[in-house]
Amino acid sequence: MKNILLIALLCCGCTTLQIPEAPDDLPELIYQAPLPPWPASPYFQVVTLELMIRVTSEGSVHKALLLTPTGNAEWDSLTLKTIQQWRFSPARMGNQSVPCWIQQKVRVHFESAEPMVISELVCSDRSLIDSLHALLMGGASFDSLARQYSVTASHDKGGFLGEVDARAFPTHIRQQLTNLHIGDITSPLALGRNVAIFKRMGRTRK
């Protein structure tokens, strides 16, 4: 049987509730854990949620509040716990990362899971990532370059993330990931304020 899960897609724009000054740059979603399945599996139904989310200066979710309950208290509770796993690029005031509240509408769709095994190479410098992409296209080791240059915690594992659900990534990344064959890499892609290259791996790490 086809496994139907829920995924949340952020609608365009968000409202900051930081007072008295709004940040220069608002948080941008870079990873979203798919929401829990709806118990009754209402096919083709779309649910819109209104949320307030407290994003820390590190980009993690400190607290999430549901302003429009669905009527299913158990699902609402599981959803808020899942949203706390989401990650954002933090808000910025000048050159400093700052915490802030955002008010956000989330549209929930039914979609099949898209599991795949991937590695990442993430840099803050666009010119550097372009150079690394050229090296990779020339046959350089993804593992070695990720260990040397990637700015995320996965660099210790050569960028290896293991099996992830492609739906967890922003649409422009997900589209490239789902078109990759094993061993292929994406072009450099914006990931919050960083730039990333992803590689599709086999079922196990070699």
C-alpha positions in Angstrom: 0.0 0.0 0.0 1.2 3.4 -0.9 2.5 5.2 2.2 0.8 8.6 2.4 2.3 11.2 4.7 1.7 14.8 5.4 4.1 17.5 4.6 4.0 21.2 5.5 4.8 23.8 2.9 5.3 27.4 4.1 3.3 30.0 2.3 5.2 33.0 0.9 6.2 35.6 3.4 6.1 35.8 7.1 5.4 38.4 9.8 7.9 39.2 12.4 6.6 39.9 15.9 9.9 41.1 17.3 9.4 44.4 19.1 10.5 47.2 19.0 12.7 46.7 16.0 12.2 44.1 13.2 15.3 42.2 12.1 17.0 43.3 8.8 16.7 39.7 7.6 13.9 37.4 8.7 14.4 33.6 9.3 14.3 31.4 6.3 13.2 27.7 6.5 16.0 25.3 5.4 14.8 22.0 6.9 11.3 20.8 7.7 10.6 17.4 9.2 7.4 16.1 7.6 4.3 16.4 9.8 2.6 13.2 11.3 0.0 11.3 9.2 -3.6 12.4 9.6 -5.5 9.6 11.4 -8.4 9.5 9.0 -6.3 9.8 5.8 -8.6 12.3 4.1 -7.3 12.1 0.5 -6.9 15.3 -1.4 -7.6 17.4 1.7 -5.5 20.5 2.2 -5.3 21.9 5.7 -4.0 25.4 6.4 -2.5 26.1 9.8 -1.6 29.4 11.4 1.5 29.3 13.6 3.7 31.4 15.8 7.2 30.2 15.9 10.1 31.3 18.1 13.3 31.0 16.2 16.5 31.2 18.2 19.7 33.0 17.1 21.1 29.6 16.0 18.1 28.9 13.8 16.4 26.2 15.9 12.8 26.3 17.0 12.5 27.2 20.7 8.7 27.2 20.7 5.8 26.7 18.3 2.2 27.8 19.0 -0.8 26.7 16.9 -3.2 29.6 16.5 -5.8 27.6 14.5 -6.4 24.2 16.1 -7.6 21.4 13.8 -10.0 19.9 16.3 -7.7 16.8 16.7 -5.8 17.6 19.8 -3.5 14.6 19.5 -2.5 15.5 16.0 -2.0 19.1 16.9 0.3 18.1 19.8 2.4 15.8 17.6 2.6 18.5 14.9 4.0 21.1 17.3 6.6 18.6 18.5 7.6 18.0 14.9 7.8 21.7 14.1 10.4 22.0 16.9 12.7 19.8 14.7 12.6 22.4 11.9 15.6 24.5 11.2 15.9 28.1 9.9 18.6 30.4 8.9 18.4 32.8 11.9 17.1 36.4 11.7 19.8 39.0 11.5 20.2 42.5 12.8 23.1 44.0 11.0 25.9 41.4 11.3 24.4 39.7 14.3 22.1 36.7 14.5 19.1 37.4 16.7 16.1 35.4 18.0 12.6 36.4 16.9 9.0 35.3 16.7 7.4 34.8 13.3 3.8 34.3 12.4 3.4 31.9 9.5 0.7 30.1 7.5 1.4 26.5 6.7 -0.4 24.6 4.0 -0.5 20.8 4.6 -0.7 18.4 1.7 -0.8 14.6 1.4 2.3 13.3 -0.4 4.3 10.1 -0.5 7.6 9.9 1.3 10.7 10.3 -0.9 13.5 8.5 1.0 17.1 8.7 -0.3 20.6 8.5 1.0 22.6 11.7 0.5 25.7 13.6 1.5 26.1 17.4 1.7 28.8 20.0 1.2 27.8 23.4 2.6 29.8 26.6 2.4 29.1 30.3 3.1 31.2 31.5 0.2 29.6 31.3 -3.3 32.9 31.5 -5.1 34.4 28.7 -3.0 31.4 26.4 -3.6 31.6 27.1 -7.4 35.3 26.1 -7.3 34.5 22.9 -5.3 31.7 22.0 -7.7 34.2 22.3 -10.6 36.6 20.0 -8.7 33.8 17.5 -8.1 32.8 17.5 -11.7 36.5 16.7 -12.5 36.4 13.7 -10.3 37.6 15.0 -6.9 36.4 13.1 -3.8 33.2 14.4 -2.3 34.1 12.9 1.1 37.5 14.6 1.2 36.2 18.1 0.1 33.3 17.9 2.6 35.7 17.1 5.4 37.9 20.0 4.5 35.5 22.7 3.6 31.9 22.0 4.7 30.7 24.2 7.6 28.0 21.8 8.9 28.3 19.2 11.6 28.2 16.5 8.9 31.7 17.4 7.7 33.2 14.9 10.2 31.5 12.2 8.2 32.5 13.5 4.9 29.1 15.2 4.6 27.2 12.0 4.9 23.6 12.5 6.1 22.3 9.0 5.7 18.7 8.3 4.6 16.5 11.4 4.6 13.1 12.4 3.2 13.6 14.7 0.2 10.4 16.5 1.2 12.3 17.9 4.2 14.2 20.3 1.9 13.0 23.5 0.2 11.4 22.9 -3.2 14.3 24.0 -5.3 16.6 21.5 -3.6 14.0 18.7 -3.5 13.5 19.0 -7.3 17.2 18.5 -8.0 17.5 15.7 -5.4 14.7 13.6 -6.9 16.3 13.8 -10.4 19.7 12.5 -9.2 21.0 9.1 -10.0 23.2 7.4 -7.4 26.7 9.0 -7.6 25.4 12.3 -9.1 25.7 15.7 -7.5 23.5 18.8 -7.7 24.6 22.2 -8.8 25.4 24.7 -6.0 22.0 25.5 -4.3 21.0 28.2 -1.9 20.4 26.8 1.6 19.4 29.7 3.8 22.4 32.1 3.7 24.8 29.3 2.7 25.3 27.4 -0.5 25.2 23.6 -0.7 26.0 20.7 -3.1 24.3 17.4 -2.5 25.4 13.9 -3.7 23.0 11.0 -4.0 24.6 7.9 -2.3 23.8 4.2 -2.4 21.8 2.5 0.4 24.9 2.1 2.5 28.0 4.3 2.8 31.1 3.0 1.0 
